[in-house]
Amino acid sequence: MSDQKPSSAKPGDPAPSPQETPSDELAQRYAETLARVSAGSSRAWQGWLERQARGDFFTLPDPAVAAKSLARLGQQFMFHPQQAFELQRQLWQGYTALWQDTAQRLLGEASSPDHESAPRDRRFKGKGWEENLFFDALRQAYQLTAEQWLKGVHEVTEELDHDERVKVEFYAHQLIDALAPSNYATTNPEVIEATVRTGGANLLQGLANLMEDLSRGEGLLRIKQSDSAELTLGENLAVTPGKVIFQNDLMQLIQYAPATEEVDRRPLLIVPPWINKFYILDLTPQRSFIRWAVEQGITVFVISWVNPDKRYAEVAFDDYLTQGTLKAMDVVQEVTGEDTLNTIGYCIGGTLLACTLAHQAARGDDRVHSATFFTTLLDFSDVGPLEVFIDEEQIRNMEQHMERLGYLEGTHLANAFNLLQSADLIWGFVINNYLLGRDPKAFDLLYWNSDSTRMPKRMQSFYLRNMYLENRLAEPGGITLAGEAIDLSQVRIPTFFVATEKDHIAPWHSSYRGAHLLGKNPRFLLGGSGHIAGVINPADSPKYGYWTYGRLPKDPERWLASATHHPGSWWSEWRTWLKRHAGGQVPAREPGSSDYPPLEEAPGSYVRVRVDAPSDG
């Protein structure tokens, strides 16, 4: 957006030096920023009062659990004074070596080769951390402290039971991340330089940004991660041509327009997660898996789930199966006239797809020819860092909260996921938005990350208890959906699993174990990076790479030791596999049919409903 005055900048832009700005314009800038601070703080306070009035004290993570875990850590150090003393000894030894090295450098002598206690991370990339001796020493002191602290925490918690130890270590890590000198105005050289240069305007603008984020969260902090003004669904996000050809209360079904004269006979149905929105697979055109699949000559259908409000409180996991996957398969078959189809499930969408396949196996429904699973958990015995948020006490608190609203707000889930990478997804934005007073840049992945969805009460409770807490999906007949006992071993179709090396949400070892639950040996592929970037790795990208190996021994590490590493994206590898299940070629299909005329243009209206808009329930 442009302003009427060419010299004016939008809120959040780095302020120029006061010496370079006319006094009247500078005064106007400060007045406008103060007005933003006042308006934002007023809205934040009003939101907090409204939250208190309705008795809404729920947050995820639960501050009581964090406090209890850190208190337990303090007790463990008291119970193990020898380890505490040794930690202090090693710290002082490290500080002494660091001080000696710093003194040598201060006198102009060369630094010792091993003066850095840890490799430099992204929080300390600025020149000030390297060129200024004081800040370089401060950085090293912090990294030394962090390394020794986390080592000490690990040692004194070894005797705790697994669940308690995981929580203690997680929140200890959060504490050390929060104490990084980069997070504070007086110990971050980049912030100091900006404060001097702008006469403190960066801090004032940062305060305005903070108040606006608090107002968006109704008194709770909801950090802005991407500039939404430059990204718009249907304009530069989710722009692959297609039509919504069916909808019910739970989902819209999109069919994409062909890009080739001939297509695979078997269409492809994608079942995305409903914890987030489907357009993670259709970001900007350069990063769109859906666009790429269409260009490969595949007739692509995707489910776009509704963003539920309180009217959906009693929607069950069963409903996502009957009114979601099964209904979508009915429509795909009727529109294309094909007896069989191929499928993809992503994250919880993959969990639902596996349940659907087991349900179909129980009823002799063989219309799905193949299934691909992106970063999917079927065995929930080890869910990685997410287990910090999942126990009987926290689920019960969540259920009580959902009982009042009818759903779990997507912001709570987003906060939990952000904590898994807090240095980047929380503190990086604290520095940029609040200390430097900048607006975040437009970034499609982070825009999507902030566009989270609500979870219906009944579905969410069932999912957390039966899968995360009790791991009943891994047991033959452990859960019953839509009248059928779910037994994954009865799924005997060709399957392809894609896991990612650094996945914090669906750890690859767990995804690997889940693949063994199916009744036919699947193809397994391990991509580089994490839950999102490892999947959204375009075919022409040289990044990350992937591993393949034909056999699937029980031990995932044994599989990895035998696997072959390939450079670049795994997309083409998957396409080669899918061609064997394409069923030949047919003339390209346009979206819809006489029975299912197009209802609206893709990406449809369901995906546009945001959790920060007022609920219509």
ROBA-365889 format. One record per residue (C-alpha): residue number from 0; residue in three letters; x, y, z. Coordinates in nm, 3 decimals. Example, Ala and Ser with C-alpha at 12.3 -4.5 7.8 and 13.67 -1.06 7.14 Angstrom:
pos, code, u, v, w
0, ala, 1.230, -0.450, 0.780
1, ser, 1.367, -0.106, 0.714
END
This chain:
pos, code, u, v, w
0, met, 0.000, 0.000, 0.000
1, ser, 0.129, 0.343, -0.086
2, asp, 0.078, 0.656, 0.122
3, gln, -0.028, 0.994, -0.006
4, lys, 0.301, 1.145, 0.115
5, pro, 0.597, 0.980, -0.059
6, ser, 0.816, 1.042, 0.245
7, ser, 0.582, 0.862, 0.487
8, ala, 0.651, 0.503, 0.588
9, lys, 0.404, 0.241, 0.695
10, pro, 0.390, 0.148, 1.065
11, gly, 0.664, -0.089, 1.163
12, asp, 0.920, 0.026, 0.907
13, pro, 1.264, 0.098, 1.056
14, ala, 1.276, 0.465, 1.142
15, pro, 1.540, 0.683, 0.978
16, ser, 1.792, 0.876, 1.184
17, pro, 1.641, 1.181, 1.358
18, gln, 1.918, 1.388, 1.203
19, glu, 1.795, 1.288, 0.856
20, thr, 1.429, 1.365, 0.925
21, pro, 1.266, 1.712, 0.939
22, ser, 1.148, 1.792, 1.290
23, asp, 0.780, 1.828, 1.193
24, glu, 0.780, 1.491, 1.018
25, leu, 0.964, 1.335, 1.313
26, ala, 0.706, 1.475, 1.554
27, gln, 0.428, 1.338, 1.335
28, arg, 0.594, 0.994, 1.334
29, tyr, 0.618, 0.985, 1.713
30, ala, 0.258, 1.105, 1.749
31, glu, 0.129, 0.836, 1.510
32, thr, 0.328, 0.567, 1.687
33, leu, 0.208, 0.679, 2.030
34, ala, -0.148, 0.667, 1.897
35, arg, -0.087, 0.306, 1.788
36, val, 0.049, 0.222, 2.133
37, ser, -0.253, 0.378, 2.302
38, ala, -0.509, 0.214, 2.074
39, gly, -0.339, -0.127, 2.089
40, ser, -0.305, -0.124, 2.467
41, ser, -0.670, -0.023, 2.505
42, arg, -0.785, -0.310, 2.282
43, ala, -0.553, -0.555, 2.457
44, trp, -0.685, -0.454, 2.798
45, gln, -1.045, -0.478, 2.680
46, gly, -0.979, -0.823, 2.533
47, trp, -0.820, -0.938, 2.857
48, leu, -1.118, -0.814, 3.061
49, glu, -1.359, -0.997, 2.830
50, arg, -1.153, -1.313, 2.860
51, gln, -1.161, -1.286, 3.239
52, ala, -1.535, -1.215, 3.240
53, arg, -1.608, -1.542, 3.063
54, gly, -1.368, -1.732, 3.288
55, asp, -1.131, -1.818, 3.005
56, phe, -0.798, -1.881, 3.177
57, phe, -0.683, -2.167, 2.955
58, thr, -0.348, -2.146, 2.776
59, leu, -0.136, -2.400, 2.596
60, pro, 0.121, -2.468, 2.725
61, asp, -0.015, -2.462, 3.077
62, pro, 0.190, -2.217, 3.292
63, ala, 0.122, -2.433, 3.599
64, val, 0.285, -2.733, 3.432
65, ala, 0.587, -2.521, 3.333
66, ala, 0.620, -2.383, 3.688
67, lys, 0.586, -2.729, 3.840
68, ser, 0.852, -2.866, 3.605
69, leu, 1.102, -2.590, 3.685
70, ala, 1.034, -2.630, 4.059
71, arg, 1.102, -3.001, 4.020
72, leu, 1.430, -2.916, 3.850
73, gly, 1.531, -2.700, 4.146
74, gln, 1.457, -2.990, 4.379
75, gln, 1.668, -3.223, 4.170
76, phe, 1.969, -2.993, 4.198
77, met, 1.914, -2.980, 4.577
78, phe, 1.897, -3.360, 4.590
79, his, 2.221, -3.385, 4.389
80, pro, 2.459, -3.128, 4.538
81, gln, 2.762, -3.302, 4.390
82, gln, 2.632, -3.258, 4.035
83, ala, 2.537, -2.899, 4.112
84, phe, 2.886, -2.831, 4.245
85, glu, 3.044, -2.995, 3.941
86, leu, 2.827, -2.785, 3.713
87, gln, 2.947, -2.469, 3.889
88, arg, 3.308, -2.586, 3.870
89, gln, 3.289, -2.650, 3.497
90, leu, 3.117, -2.319, 3.440
91, trp, 3.385, -2.122, 3.628
92, gln, 3.654, -2.314, 3.448
93, gly, 3.495, -2.219, 3.118
94, tyr, 3.446, -1.857, 3.224
95, thr, 3.811, -1.834, 3.329
96, ala, 3.932, -1.964, 2.994
97, leu, 3.697, -1.726, 2.816
98, trp, 3.818, -1.430, 3.023
99, gln, 4.182, -1.515, 2.953
100, asp, 4.114, -1.542, 2.583
101, thr, 3.921, -1.214, 2.584
102, ala, 4.204, -1.039, 2.769
103, gln, 4.454, -1.165, 2.511
104, arg, 4.239, -1.035, 2.229
105, leu, 4.197, -0.703, 2.412
106, leu, 4.576, -0.671, 2.410
107, gly, 4.585, -0.743, 2.039
108, glu, 4.700, -1.102, 2.063
109, ala, 4.551, -1.380, 1.851
110, ser, 4.260, -1.577, 1.988
111, ser, 4.311, -1.940, 2.085
112, pro, 4.179, -2.187, 1.823
113, asp, 3.924, -2.334, 2.060
114, his, 3.800, -2.010, 2.218
115, glu, 3.442, -2.065, 2.101
116, ser, 3.252, -2.298, 2.330
117, ala, 2.980, -2.366, 2.071
118, pro, 2.924, -2.300, 1.702
119, arg, 2.760, -1.969, 1.619
120, asp, 2.383, -1.997, 1.576
121, arg, 2.139, -1.775, 1.390
122, arg, 2.064, -1.558, 1.692
123, phe, 2.417, -1.417, 1.677
124, lys, 2.471, -1.364, 1.305
125, gly, 2.498, -0.986, 1.310
126, lys, 2.837, -0.821, 1.266
127, gly, 2.818, -0.662, 1.609
128, trp, 2.840, -1.003, 1.777
129, glu, 3.165, -1.076, 1.594
130, glu, 3.335, -0.738, 1.560
131, asn, 3.272, -0.605, 1.911
132, leu, 3.487, -0.785, 2.166
133, phe, 3.242, -0.731, 2.453
134, phe, 2.944, -0.877, 2.266
135, asp, 3.150, -1.162, 2.126
136, ala, 3.253, -1.254, 2.481
137, leu, 2.893, -1.216, 2.600
138, arg, 2.774, -1.447, 2.325
139, gln, 3.034, -1.709, 2.413
140, ala, 2.954, -1.683, 2.784
141, tyr, 2.586, -1.744, 2.710
142, gln, 2.656, -2.040, 2.483
143, leu, 2.893, -2.189, 2.740
144, thr, 2.628, -2.145, 3.011
145, ala, 2.356, -2.296, 2.792
146, glu, 2.569, -2.598, 2.705
147, gln, 2.667, -2.670, 3.065
148, trp, 2.319, -2.595, 3.201
149, leu, 2.145, -2.836, 2.967
150, lys, 2.409, -3.100, 3.035
151, gly, 2.356, -3.057, 3.409
152, val, 1.977, -3.072, 3.373
153, his, 2.009, -3.398, 3.184
154, glu, 2.227, -3.550, 3.453
155, val, 2.012, -3.461, 3.755
156, thr, 1.686, -3.575, 3.590
157, glu, 1.801, -3.924, 3.491
158, glu, 1.617, -4.085, 3.784
159, leu, 1.281, -3.922, 3.705
160, asp, 1.013, -4.113, 3.518
161, his, 1.003, -4.049, 3.145
162, asp, 0.703, -3.814, 3.134
163, glu, 0.832, -3.591, 3.414
164, arg, 1.185, -3.585, 3.277
165, val, 1.066, -3.479, 2.931
166, lys, 0.873, -3.186, 3.079
167, val, 1.158, -3.074, 3.304
168, glu, 1.413, -3.082, 3.021
169, phe, 1.177, -2.908, 2.778
170, tyr, 1.101, -2.615, 3.007
171, ala, 1.466, -2.589, 3.112
172, his, 1.547, -2.549, 2.744
173, gln, 1.275, -2.285, 2.709
174, leu, 1.425, -2.097, 3.004
175, ile, 1.775, -2.093, 2.858
176, asp, 1.638, -1.980, 2.520
177, ala, 1.455, -1.694, 2.692
178, leu, 1.774, -1.579, 2.868
179, ala, 1.977, -1.536, 2.548
180, pro, 2.140, -1.189, 2.542
181, ser, 2.004, -1.137, 2.192
182, asn, 1.654, -1.110, 2.343
183, tyr, 1.724, -0.790, 2.539
184, ala, 1.769, -0.436, 2.418
185, thr, 2.074, -0.360, 2.635
186, thr, 2.267, -0.674, 2.536
187, asn, 2.194, -0.692, 2.163
188, pro, 2.436, -0.480, 1.957
189, glu, 2.200, -0.458, 1.662
190, val, 1.923, -0.320, 1.883
191, ile, 2.160, -0.074, 2.051
192, glu, 2.276, 0.053, 1.712
193, ala, 1.916, 0.094, 1.593
194, thr, 1.819, 0.274, 1.915
195, val, 2.104, 0.522, 1.884
196, arg, 2.043, 0.573, 1.515
197, thr, 1.669, 0.635, 1.546
198, gly, 1.663, 0.812, 1.881
199, gly, 1.463, 0.526, 2.033
200, ala, 1.197, 0.523, 1.761
201, asn, 1.257, 0.150, 1.705
202, leu, 1.159, 0.074, 2.066
203, leu, 0.851, 0.292, 2.045
204, gln, 0.744, 0.123, 1.722
205, gly, 0.819, -0.212, 1.883
206, leu, 0.594, -0.124, 2.174
207, ala, 0.318, -0.041, 1.927
208, asn, 0.371, -0.379, 1.756
209, leu, 0.359, -0.551, 2.095
210, met, 0.032, -0.382, 2.192
211, glu, -0.126, -0.476, 1.860
212, asp, -0.018, -0.840, 1.900
213, leu, -0.163, -0.843, 2.252
214, ser, -0.488, -0.696, 2.123
215, arg, -0.513, -0.964, 1.853
216, gly, -0.469, -1.226, 2.123
217, glu, -0.730, -1.066, 2.354
218, gly, -0.466, -0.992, 2.614
219, leu, -0.249, -1.294, 2.532
220, leu, 0.053, -1.250, 2.308
221, arg, -0.006, -1.356, 1.950
222, ile, 0.313, -1.278, 1.759
223, lys, 0.279, -1.162, 1.401
224, gln, 0.509, -1.380, 1.191
225, ser, 0.440, -1.263, 0.837
226, asp, 0.325, -0.947, 0.662
227, ser, -0.026, -1.047, 0.559
228, ala, -0.078, -0.731, 0.353
229, glu, 0.135, -0.871, 0.071
230, leu, -0.013, -1.222, 0.066
231, thr, -0.370, -1.299, -0.037
232, leu, -0.541, -1.629, -0.098
233, gly, -0.642, -1.662, -0.461
234, glu, -0.406, -1.384, -0.571
235, asn, -0.052, -1.497, -0.487
236, leu, -0.126, -1.794, -0.260
237, ala, -0.334, -2.101, -0.358
238, val, -0.364, -1.985, -0.719
239, thr, -0.356, -2.320, -0.900
240, pro, -0.663, -2.305, -1.131
241, gly, -0.950, -2.522, -1.015
242, lys, -1.311, -2.535, -0.903
243, val, -1.501, -2.630, -0.591
244, ile, -1.727, -2.907, -0.721
245, phe, -1.888, -3.026, -0.396
246, gln, -1.939, -2.912, -0.041
247, asn, -2.109, -3.025, 0.275
248, asp, -2.097, -2.896, 0.631
249, leu, -1.751, -3.042, 0.690
250, met, -1.556, -2.987, 0.370
251, gln, -1.532, -2.849, 0.020
252, leu, -1.389, -3.068, -0.256
253, ile, -1.169, -2.894, -0.513
254, gln, -1.085, -3.037, -0.854
255, tyr, -0.795, -2.871, -1.036
256, ala, -0.794, -2.783, -1.406
257, pro, -0.561, -2.998, -1.619
258, ala, -0.231, -2.863, -1.749
259, thr, -0.163, -3.149, -1.992
260, glu, -0.361, -3.304, -2.280
261, glu, -0.352, -3.648, -2.120
262, val, -0.367, -3.746, -1.754
263, asp, -0.330, -4.056, -1.539
264, arg, -0.640, -4.271, -1.556
265, arg, -0.653, -4.295, -1.179
266, pro, -0.728, -3.958, -1.016
267, leu, -0.549, -3.844, -0.701
268, leu, -0.736, -3.741, -0.385
269, ile, -0.536, -3.543, -0.126
270, val, -0.649, -3.551, 0.237
271, pro, -0.477, -3.259, 0.412
272, pro, -0.465, -3.194, 0.787
273, trp, -0.749, -2.998, 0.944
274, ile, -0.520, -2.871, 1.220
275, asn, -0.397, -2.637, 0.947
276, lys, -0.526, -2.547, 0.603
277, phe, -0.479, -2.736, 0.279
278, tyr, -0.293, -2.461, 0.095
279, ile, 0.034, -2.566, 0.255
280, leu, 0.034, -2.786, -0.058
281, asp, -0.052, -2.489, -0.281
282, leu, 0.159, -2.195, -0.164
283, thr, 0.319, -1.962, -0.417
284, pro, 0.332, -2.120, -0.764
285, gln, 0.704, -2.192, -0.731
286, arg, 0.644, -2.396, -0.412
287, ser, 0.308, -2.555, -0.489
288, phe, 0.300, -2.935, -0.474
289, ile, -0.052, -2.931, -0.618
290, arg, 0.049, -2.721, -0.921
291, trp, 0.348, -2.948, -0.980
292, ala, 0.129, -3.261, -0.957
293, val, -0.118, -3.116, -1.207
294, glu, 0.169, -3.036, -1.444
295, gln, 0.280, -3.399, -1.414
296, gly, -0.048, -3.506, -1.575
297, ile, -0.244, -3.601, -1.263
298, thr, -0.610, -3.522, -1.204
299, val, -0.587, -3.373, -0.856
300, phe, -0.866, -3.340, -0.602
301, val, -0.812, -3.193, -0.255
302, ile, -1.032, -3.164, 0.052
303, ser, -1.061, -2.816, 0.205
304, trp, -1.188, -2.864, 0.561
305, val, -1.427, -2.626, 0.731
306, asn, -1.289, -2.401, 1.005
307, pro, -1.536, -2.504, 1.277
308, asp, -1.712, -2.291, 1.537
309, lys, -1.922, -2.394, 1.838
310, arg, -2.191, -2.547, 1.616
311, tyr, -1.941, -2.825, 1.539
312, ala, -1.879, -2.916, 1.904
313, glu, -2.019, -3.269, 1.867
314, val, -1.855, -3.346, 1.532
315, ala, -1.665, -3.672, 1.583
316, phe, -1.356, -3.826, 1.426
317, asp, -1.604, -4.065, 1.261
318, asp, -1.765, -3.770, 1.081
319, tyr, -1.434, -3.672, 0.924
320, leu, -1.425, -4.027, 0.784
321, thr, -1.784, -4.055, 0.662
322, gln, -1.850, -3.696, 0.554
323, gly, -1.486, -3.629, 0.462
324, thr, -1.274, -3.900, 0.303
325, leu, -1.547, -4.149, 0.211
326, lys, -1.776, -3.881, 0.070
327, ala, -1.491, -3.723, -0.125
328, met, -1.406, -4.063, -0.275
329, asp, -1.770, -4.104, -0.383
330, val, -1.762, -3.770, -0.562
331, val, -1.422, -3.833, -0.725
332, gln, -1.548, -4.163, -0.865
333, glu, -1.873, -4.015, -0.993
334, val, -1.702, -3.717, -1.156
335, thr, -1.424, -3.916, -1.325
336, gly, -1.610, -4.241, -1.389
337, glu, -1.313, -4.438, -1.256
338, asp, -1.347, -4.742, -1.032
339, thr, -1.022, -4.681, -0.844
340, leu, -0.816, -4.384, -0.729
341, asn, -0.485, -4.297, -0.568
342, thr, -0.464, -4.102, -0.244
343, ile, -0.233, -3.884, -0.030
344, gly, -0.273, -3.807, 0.340
345, tyr, -0.070, -3.540, 0.520
346, cys, -0.011, -3.541, 0.899
347, ile, -0.346, -3.597, 1.075
348, gly, -0.495, -3.624, 0.726
349, gly, -0.270, -3.928, 0.678
350, thr, -0.391, -4.073, 1.009
351, leu, -0.749, -4.029, 0.890
352, leu, -0.665, -4.181, 0.551
353, ala, -0.517, -4.490, 0.717
354, cys, -0.830, -4.523, 0.931
355, thr, -1.043, -4.489, 0.617
356, leu, -0.846, -4.762, 0.440
357, ala, -0.888, -4.997, 0.737
358, his, -1.259, -4.915, 0.748
359, gln, -1.286, -4.996, 0.377
360, ala, -1.091, -5.319, 0.422
361, ala, -1.342, -5.429, 0.687
362, arg, -1.626, -5.367, 0.440
363, gly, -1.461, -5.506, 0.129
364, asp, -1.435, -5.161, -0.032
365, asp, -1.135, -5.178, -0.267
366, arg, -1.166, -4.853, -0.460
367, val, -0.839, -4.705, -0.328
368, his, -0.555, -4.846, -0.536
369, ser, -0.261, -4.678, -0.354
370, ala, -0.195, -4.446, -0.062
371, thr, 0.087, -4.204, 0.013
372, phe, 0.148, -4.070, 0.363
373, phe, 0.331, -3.743, 0.427
374, thr, 0.481, -3.711, 0.781
375, thr, 0.208, -3.928, 0.928
376, leu, 0.182, -4.096, 1.269
377, leu, 0.005, -4.431, 1.302
378, asp, 0.210, -4.551, 1.599
379, phe, 0.188, -4.284, 1.872
380, ser, 0.416, -4.457, 2.124
381, asp, 0.679, -4.184, 2.073
382, val, 0.546, -3.848, 1.956
383, gly, 0.862, -3.651, 2.027
384, pro, 0.851, -3.309, 2.195
385, leu, 0.472, -3.287, 2.162
386, glu, 0.436, -3.527, 2.454
387, val, 0.519, -3.232, 2.681
388, phe, 0.167, -3.102, 2.619
389, ile, -0.015, -3.435, 2.641
390, asp, -0.101, -3.601, 2.971
391, glu, -0.419, -3.671, 3.164
392, glu, -0.409, -3.343, 3.356
393, gln, -0.350, -3.122, 3.052
394, ile, -0.604, -3.304, 2.835
395, arg, -0.863, -3.272, 3.113
396, asn, -0.798, -2.897, 3.136
397, met, -0.830, -2.871, 2.760
398, glu, -1.158, -3.063, 2.765
399, gln, -1.299, -2.831, 3.031
400, his, -1.199, -2.533, 2.818
401, met, -1.355, -2.687, 2.504
402, glu, -1.673, -2.765, 2.697
403, arg, -1.730, -2.390, 2.732
404, leu, -1.648, -2.297, 2.373
405, gly, -1.724, -2.612, 2.175
406, tyr, -1.378, -2.609, 2.014
407, leu, -1.009, -2.558, 2.076
408, glu, -0.875, -2.236, 1.925
409, gly, -0.606, -2.281, 1.666
410, thr, -0.392, -2.017, 1.837
411, his, -0.331, -2.253, 2.130
412, leu, -0.202, -2.524, 1.898
413, ala, 0.008, -2.270, 1.708
414, asn, 0.167, -2.153, 2.034
415, ala, 0.258, -2.510, 2.125
416, phe, 0.409, -2.580, 1.784
417, asn, 0.604, -2.252, 1.794
418, leu, 0.758, -2.348, 2.129
419, leu, 0.915, -2.652, 1.964
420, gln, 1.139, -2.408, 1.774
421, ser, 1.121, -2.112, 2.009
422, ala, 1.457, -1.957, 1.916
423, asp, 1.333, -1.898, 1.561
424, leu, 0.953, -1.887, 1.584
425, ile, 0.923, -1.684, 1.906
426, trp, 1.241, -1.504, 2.006
427, gly, 1.345, -1.423, 1.651
428, phe, 1.022, -1.228, 1.609
429, val, 1.050, -1.069, 1.953
430, ile, 1.380, -0.919, 1.839
431, asn, 1.256, -0.817, 1.494
432, asn, 0.908, -0.692, 1.585
433, tyr, 0.951, -0.547, 1.934
434, leu, 1.318, -0.454, 1.977
435, leu, 1.400, -0.345, 1.624
436, gly, 1.049, -0.214, 1.562
437, arg, 1.015, -0.380, 1.223
438, asp, 0.726, -0.553, 1.056
439, pro, 0.795, -0.916, 0.965
440, lys, 0.854, -0.985, 0.598
441, ala, 0.597, -1.152, 0.377
442, phe, 0.671, -1.525, 0.384
443, asp, 0.424, -1.780, 0.253
444, leu, 0.515, -2.059, 0.498
445, leu, 0.483, -1.835, 0.804
446, tyr, 0.164, -1.675, 0.671
447, trp, 0.017, -2.025, 0.649
448, asn, 0.160, -2.113, 0.991
449, ser, -0.032, -1.822, 1.143
450, asp, -0.355, -1.913, 0.961
451, ser, -0.450, -2.194, 1.198
452, thr, -0.787, -2.360, 1.255
453, arg, -1.017, -2.460, 1.539
454, met, -1.061, -2.820, 1.652
455, pro, -1.413, -2.951, 1.735
456, lys, -1.445, -3.053, 2.100
457, arg, -1.555, -3.413, 2.053
458, met, -1.309, -3.489, 1.773
459, gln, -1.014, -3.333, 1.955
460, ser, -1.082, -3.520, 2.278
461, phe, -1.114, -3.854, 2.095
462, tyr, -0.798, -3.792, 1.893
463, leu, -0.581, -3.694, 2.190
464, arg, -0.703, -3.969, 2.420
465, asn, -0.725, -4.265, 2.182
466, met, -0.417, -4.194, 1.975
467, tyr, -0.171, -3.974, 2.163
468, leu, -0.247, -4.082, 2.519
469, glu, -0.338, -4.449, 2.473
470, asn, -0.196, -4.534, 2.126
471, arg, -0.501, -4.744, 2.050
472, leu, -0.477, -4.702, 1.672
473, ala, -0.171, -4.928, 1.678
474, glu, -0.381, -5.208, 1.833
475, pro, -0.593, -5.421, 1.595
476, gly, -0.950, -5.330, 1.679
477, gly, -0.831, -5.073, 1.933
478, ile, -1.073, -4.808, 1.807
479, thr, -1.406, -4.829, 1.629
480, leu, -1.505, -4.574, 1.365
481, ala, -1.838, -4.558, 1.182
482, gly, -1.932, -4.906, 1.302
483, glu, -1.609, -5.084, 1.210
484, ala, -1.319, -5.195, 1.430
485, ile, -1.005, -5.042, 1.281
486, asp, -0.727, -5.291, 1.205
487, leu, -0.442, -5.134, 1.006
488, ser, -0.294, -5.476, 0.930
489, gln, -0.586, -5.535, 0.693
490, val, -0.468, -5.253, 0.465
491, arg, -0.297, -5.441, 0.181
492, ile, -0.260, -5.187, -0.097
493, pro, 0.064, -5.029, -0.225
494, thr, 0.172, -4.750, 0.011
495, phe, 0.447, -4.487, 0.013
496, phe, 0.561, -4.317, 0.333
497, val, 0.746, -3.984, 0.333
498, ala, 0.900, -3.887, 0.667
499, thr, 1.143, -3.604, 0.736
500, glu, 1.470, -3.610, 0.925
501, lys, 1.411, -3.318, 1.167
502, asp, 1.037, -3.352, 1.217
503, his, 0.934, -3.229, 1.565
504, ile, 0.567, -3.316, 1.514
505, ala, 0.581, -3.660, 1.353
506, pro, 0.929, -3.798, 1.439
507, trp, 1.056, -4.010, 1.153
508, his, 1.131, -4.311, 1.373
509, ser, 0.765, -4.316, 1.478
510, ser, 0.645, -4.273, 1.120
511, tyr, 0.871, -4.564, 1.025
512, arg, 0.724, -4.784, 1.299
513, gly, 0.374, -4.689, 1.188
514, ala, 0.448, -4.804, 0.835
515, his, 0.504, -5.156, 0.972
516, leu, 0.147, -5.164, 1.105
517, leu, 0.006, -5.199, 0.755
518, gly, -0.050, -5.542, 0.611
519, lys, 0.169, -5.493, 0.305
520, asn, 0.528, -5.370, 0.302
521, pro, 0.529, -5.004, 0.205
522, arg, 0.789, -4.795, 0.030
523, phe, 0.961, -4.566, 0.283
524, leu, 1.152, -4.246, 0.204
525, leu, 1.324, -4.007, 0.446
526, gly, 1.350, -3.645, 0.340
527, gly, 1.575, -3.379, 0.483
528, ser, 1.460, -3.086, 0.700
529, gly, 1.135, -3.087, 0.901
530, his, 0.760, -3.140, 0.904
531, ile, 0.682, -2.866, 0.651
532, ala, 1.000, -2.768, 0.465
533, gly, 1.093, -3.132, 0.411
534, val, 0.762, -3.192, 0.232
535, ile, 0.735, -2.859, 0.051
536, asn, 1.069, -2.904, -0.123
537, pro, 1.004, -2.830, -0.495
538, ala, 1.124, -3.072, -0.759
539, asp, 1.387, -2.829, -0.889
540, ser, 1.522, -2.748, -0.542
541, pro, 1.881, -2.852, -0.467
542, lys, 1.815, -2.840, -0.090
543, tyr, 1.787, -3.109, 0.177
544, gly, 1.807, -3.433, -0.022
545, tyr, 1.650, -3.766, 0.079
546, trp, 1.731, -4.129, 0.164
547, thr, 1.589, -4.449, 0.011
548, tyr, 1.633, -4.820, 0.073
549, gly, 1.421, -5.104, -0.059
550, arg, 1.388, -5.319, 0.252
551, leu, 1.220, -5.222, 0.581
552, pro, 1.392, -5.387, 0.877
553, lys, 1.224, -5.336, 1.213
554, asp, 1.497, -5.102, 1.337
555, pro, 1.476, -4.758, 1.168
556, glu, 1.842, -4.683, 1.238
557, arg, 1.940, -5.004, 1.061
558, trp, 1.732, -4.889, 0.764
559, leu, 1.909, -4.552, 0.763
560, ala, 2.252, -4.715, 0.784
561, ser, 2.175, -4.908, 0.464
562, ala, 1.994, -4.625, 0.284
563, thr, 2.130, -4.428, -0.010
564, his, 2.132, -4.049, 0.002
565, his, 2.013, -3.855, -0.303
566, pro, 2.050, -3.479, -0.360
567, gly, 1.754, -3.247, -0.413
568, ser, 1.381, -3.308, -0.381
569, trp, 1.206, -3.641, -0.341
570, trp, 0.905, -3.530, -0.550
571, ser, 1.032, -3.690, -0.874
572, glu, 1.107, -4.016, -0.690
573, trp, 0.749, -4.030, -0.569
574, arg, 0.617, -3.950, -0.918
575, thr, 0.814, -4.241, -1.064
576, trp, 0.650, -4.470, -0.807
577, leu, 0.302, -4.330, -0.872
578, lys, 0.332, -4.384, -1.248
579, arg, 0.331, -4.757, -1.179
580, his, -0.014, -4.707, -1.024
581, ala, -0.150, -4.460, -1.278
582, gly, -0.360, -4.714, -1.471
583, gly, -0.257, -4.575, -1.809
584, gln, -0.348, -4.244, -1.970
585, val, -0.681, -4.083, -2.066
586, pro, -0.780, -3.743, -2.213
587, ala, -0.758, -3.459, -1.964
588, arg, -1.063, -3.394, -1.747
589, glu, -1.211, -3.052, -1.682
590, pro, -1.339, -2.985, -1.328
591, gly, -1.689, -3.097, -1.241
592, ser, -1.963, -3.279, -1.427
593, ser, -2.332, -3.243, -1.502
594, asp, -2.412, -3.386, -1.160
595, tyr, -2.141, -3.180, -0.989
596, pro, -2.126, -2.841, -1.160
597, pro, -1.858, -2.604, -1.028
598, leu, -1.974, -2.403, -0.727
599, glu, -1.693, -2.147, -0.708
600, glu, -1.330, -2.090, -0.801
601, ala, -1.050, -2.252, -0.605
602, pro, -0.934, -2.215, -0.332
603, gly, -1.298, -2.185, -0.222
604, ser, -1.464, -2.007, 0.067
605, tyr, -1.403, -2.253, 0.354
606, val, -1.028, -2.189, 0.352
607, arg, -1.079, -1.812, 0.386
608, val, -1.236, -1.833, 0.734
609, arg, -0.968, -1.725, 0.984
610, val, -0.956, -1.792, 1.357
611, asp, -0.889, -1.424, 1.428
612, ala, -1.223, -1.332, 1.271
613, pro, -1.534, -1.329, 1.494
614, ser, -1.697, -1.668, 1.518
615, asp, -2.036, -1.692, 1.351
616, gly, -2.150, -1.954, 1.597
END
